[in-house]
């Protein structure tokens, strides 16, 4: 079993929707509700720590009434890593496995969570990746400088799974050394703490809703999924 930290503390500036995109309505429900429905259906996840945008804590409390796997609510921080730290502080010390996921990824296949939780029996950190299907171009200003061999690279995605002790050491060291908010992603923090980060190749659709145009894709996909039922 595992605890999932659901990061919903961002402001979603790039989407230009006027409110954080995770709270934006999509086919009758907020995006975060679609994500909560998905992750709540993963049997191995028995507890969810919802890290909320501070201005939407009341909404988070209402979601807690609807989704019983939400055990605690934590405030979002100034950065993603700070939000993760706030969420981790609410995880029970008896927990062995912690999954970190984005509230704006409502379509992540359930088997990804199940596989990561299984792999944490042997590994300290496992993160989700997808292959790069287009050209990987390095720029020099606005000009093409070099095209790299894409087989050596992947797209970093979510979720990421940690053994409890590995995430604890990762975050404590980042706070102690003062780089929690200067390193852009938690898997880099884990590597700086001395952990090997293993990858799980998704080879699947794992949309992160980032831009306004992504809403159209998500809306169409939800309709297709509903018709399939």
VEXDREN-2710 file (C-alpha; in Angstrom, 1 decimal):
% VEXDREN-2710
k/r/px/py/pz
1/UNK/0.0/0.0/0.0
2/UNK/1.1/3.6/-0.5
3/UNK/0.3/7.3/0.2
4/UNK/-0.1/9.6/-2.7
5/UNK/0.8/13.3/-2.5
6/UNK/-1.3/15.1/-5.0
7/UNK/0.3/18.4/-6.0
8/UNK/-2.4/21.1/-6.6
9/UNK/-0.7/24.1/-5.2
10/UNK/0.2/25.9/-8.5
11/UNK/-1.3/29.0/-10.0
12/UNK/-1.5/27.8/-13.6
13/UNK/-0.3/31.1/-15.1
14/UNK/0.6/29.6/-18.5
15/UNK/-3.0/28.3/-19.1
16/UNK/-4.4/31.9/-18.9
17/UNK/-7.7/30.7/-17.4
18/UNK/-8.0/33.2/-14.6
19/UNK/-7.9/30.6/-11.9
20/UNK/-5.4/27.7/-11.2
21/UNK/-6.1/25.2/-14.0
22/UNK/-6.6/22.3/-11.6
23/UNK/-9.7/23.9/-10.3
24/UNK/-11.1/24.8/-13.8
25/UNK/-14.3/23.1/-14.8
26/UNK/-14.1/20.4/-17.4
27/UNK/-17.2/18.5/-18.6
28/UNK/-19.1/19.1/-15.4
29/UNK/-16.2/18.6/-12.9
30/UNK/-13.0/20.4/-12.0
31/UNK/-9.8/18.9/-13.5
32/UNK/-8.7/17.9/-10.0
33/UNK/-11.9/15.9/-9.6
34/UNK/-11.1/13.9/-12.7
35/UNK/-7.6/13.2/-11.3
36/UNK/-8.9/12.3/-7.9
37/UNK/-11.4/9.9/-9.4
38/UNK/-8.6/8.2/-11.3
39/UNK/-6.1/7.8/-8.5
40/UNK/-8.8/6.9/-6.0
41/UNK/-9.5/3.9/-8.2
42/UNK/-5.9/2.5/-7.6
43/UNK/-6.4/-0.2/-5.0
44/UNK/-2.8/0.1/-3.7
45/UNK/-3.2/3.8/-2.8
46/UNK/-5.0/3.9/0.5
47/UNK/-4.3/7.6/1.5
48/UNK/-4.1/10.8/-0.4
49/UNK/-2.4/14.0/0.9
50/UNK/-3.9/16.9/-1.1
51/UNK/-1.6/19.9/-1.4
52/UNK/-3.8/22.8/-2.2
53/UNK/-3.4/26.3/-3.5
54/UNK/-3.8/28.4/-0.3
55/UNK/-6.6/30.3/-1.9
56/UNK/-8.6/27.1/-2.6
57/UNK/-8.3/25.3/0.8
58/UNK/-12.1/25.6/1.3
59/UNK/-12.6/23.8/-2.1
60/UNK/-10.0/21.2/-1.0
61/UNK/-12.0/20.6/2.2
62/UNK/-15.1/20.0/0.1
63/UNK/-13.3/17.6/-2.1
64/UNK/-12.3/15.7/1.0
65/UNK/-15.9/15.0/1.8
66/UNK/-16.4/13.5/-1.7
67/UNK/-13.2/11.5/-2.0
68/UNK/-12.7/9.6/1.3
69/UNK/-9.1/8.5/0.4
70/UNK/-8.1/12.2/1.1
71/UNK/-6.7/11.9/4.6
72/UNK/-5.1/15.3/5.0
73/UNK/-4.8/18.7/3.3
74/UNK/-1.5/20.6/3.2
75/UNK/-0.9/24.2/1.9
76/UNK/1.0/24.7/-1.3
77/UNK/4.4/26.4/-1.2
78/UNK/6.2/29.0/-3.2
79/UNK/7.7/26.2/-5.4
80/UNK/6.8/22.7/-6.5
81/UNK/9.5/21.3/-4.1
82/UNK/8.2/23.3/-1.2
83/UNK/4.7/22.0/-1.9
84/UNK/6.1/18.5/-1.9
85/UNK/7.8/19.1/1.4
86/UNK/4.5/20.4/2.9
87/UNK/2.7/17.4/1.7
88/UNK/5.4/15.0/2.9
89/UNK/5.2/16.4/6.4
90/UNK/1.6/15.0/6.6
91/UNK/2.6/11.5/5.6
92/UNK/2.4/9.0/8.4
93/UNK/5.9/7.9/9.5
94/UNK/4.8/4.3/9.4
95/UNK/4.3/4.6/5.6
96/UNK/6.8/2.7/3.4
97/UNK/5.9/4.1/-0.1
98/UNK/5.1/7.6/-1.3
99/UNK/3.8/8.5/-4.8
100/UNK/4.0/12.1/-6.0
101/UNK/1.6/13.1/-8.7
102/UNK/0.3/16.2/-10.5
103/UNK/-3.3/17.3/-10.1
104/UNK/-3.4/18.2/-13.8
105/UNK/-2.7/14.7/-15.1
106/UNK/-6.2/13.2/-15.0
107/UNK/-5.5/10.4/-17.6
108/UNK/-2.5/8.6/-16.2
109/UNK/-3.2/4.9/-16.6
110/UNK/-3.8/3.1/-13.3
111/UNK/-1.3/0.4/-14.1
112/UNK/1.5/3.0/-13.9
113/UNK/0.8/3.6/-10.2
114/UNK/0.5/-0.1/-9.6
115/UNK/3.8/-0.8/-11.4
116/UNK/5.7/1.9/-9.6
117/UNK/4.4/0.8/-6.2
118/UNK/5.5/-2.7/-7.0
119/UNK/9.0/-1.6/-8.1
120/UNK/9.5/0.3/-4.9
121/UNK/9.9/-3.1/-3.2
122/UNK/13.4/-3.2/-4.8
123/UNK/14.1/0.4/-5.7
124/UNK/14.4/3.7/-3.8
125/UNK/13.0/6.0/-6.6
126/UNK/11.1/5.3/-9.8
127/UNK/9.8/8.0/-12.1
128/UNK/7.6/7.8/-15.2
129/UNK/8.9/8.7/-18.6
130/UNK/7.7/8.6/-22.2
131/UNK/9.8/8.3/-25.4
132/UNK/10.4/11.4/-27.5
133/UNK/8.7/11.0/-30.9
134/UNK/9.8/14.2/-32.6
135/UNK/13.2/15.7/-33.4
136/UNK/15.2/16.8/-30.3
137/UNK/16.6/20.2/-31.5
138/UNK/19.1/22.3/-29.6
139/UNK/18.7/26.0/-30.4
140/UNK/21.2/28.8/-30.8
141/UNK/18.8/31.7/-30.3
142/UNK/16.1/31.2/-32.8
143/UNK/18.3/29.0/-35.1
144/UNK/18.8/25.3/-35.1
145/UNK/22.2/24.5/-33.7
146/UNK/22.1/20.7/-33.5
147/UNK/19.7/17.8/-33.7
148/UNK/20.4/15.2/-31.0
149/UNK/19.9/11.4/-31.1
150/UNK/16.5/11.2/-29.5
151/UNK/17.0/7.5/-28.5
152/UNK/19.3/8.8/-25.7
153/UNK/16.5/11.0/-24.2
154/UNK/13.0/10.7/-22.8
155/UNK/10.2/13.0/-21.6
156/UNK/10.0/13.2/-17.9
157/UNK/6.5/12.8/-16.6
158/UNK/4.6/11.8/-13.4
159/UNK/4.0/10.0/-11.1
160/UNK/7.2/9.4/-9.3
161/UNK/7.5/6.9/-6.5
162/UNK/9.8/7.0/-3.4
163/UNK/10.5/4.7/-0.5
164/UNK/9.5/6.8/2.5
165/UNK/13.0/6.9/3.9
166/UNK/14.4/8.0/0.5
167/UNK/12.1/10.9/0.1
168/UNK/12.7/11.9/3.8
169/UNK/16.4/12.0/3.3
170/UNK/16.0/13.8/-0.1
171/UNK/13.9/16.6/1.4
172/UNK/15.8/16.9/4.7
173/UNK/19.1/17.3/2.8
174/UNK/17.7/19.9/0.4
175/UNK/16.4/22.0/3.3
176/UNK/19.7/21.6/5.3
177/UNK/21.8/22.6/2.3
178/UNK/19.5/25.4/1.2
179/UNK/18.7/24.2/-2.4
180/UNK/15.1/23.1/-1.9
181/UNK/13.7/26.0/-3.9
182/UNK/16.5/26.4/-6.4
183/UNK/16.5/22.9/-7.9
184/UNK/13.6/22.6/-10.3
185/UNK/12.5/19.1/-9.7
186/UNK/12.4/16.6/-6.9
187/UNK/14.1/13.8/-8.8
188/UNK/17.1/16.0/-9.1
189/UNK/17.0/16.5/-5.4
190/UNK/16.9/12.7/-5.0
191/UNK/20.0/12.4/-7.2
192/UNK/21.8/15.0/-5.2
193/UNK/21.0/13.0/-2.1
194/UNK/22.8/10.1/-3.6
195/UNK/19.8/8.0/-4.9
196/UNK/19.6/6.3/-8.3
197/UNK/16.4/7.3/-10.1
198/UNK/15.0/4.4/-12.1
199/UNK/12.5/5.0/-14.9
200/UNK/9.3/3.3/-15.9
201/UNK/8.6/3.8/-19.6
202/UNK/4.9/4.6/-20.0
203/UNK/4.6/4.4/-23.8
204/UNK/1.1/5.8/-23.2
205/UNK/-1.0/8.9/-23.3
206/UNK/-0.3/10.9/-20.1
207/UNK/-1.5/14.4/-20.8
208/UNK/-0.5/17.2/-18.4
209/UNK/-3.0/20.0/-18.8
210/UNK/-0.7/23.1/-19.2
211/UNK/-2.1/25.4/-21.9
212/UNK/-5.6/26.4/-22.8
213/UNK/-5.5/24.3/-25.9
214/UNK/-4.9/21.2/-23.7
215/UNK/-8.4/21.7/-22.4
216/UNK/-9.9/20.9/-25.8
217/UNK/-7.9/17.7/-26.0
218/UNK/-9.0/16.7/-22.4
219/UNK/-12.6/17.5/-23.2
220/UNK/-12.6/15.4/-26.3
221/UNK/-10.9/12.5/-24.5
222/UNK/-13.4/12.6/-21.6
223/UNK/-16.3/12.4/-24.1
224/UNK/-14.7/9.4/-25.9
225/UNK/-14.2/7.7/-22.6
226/UNK/-17.8/8.3/-21.5
227/UNK/-19.1/7.0/-24.8
228/UNK/-16.9/3.9/-24.3
229/UNK/-18.8/3.1/-21.1
END
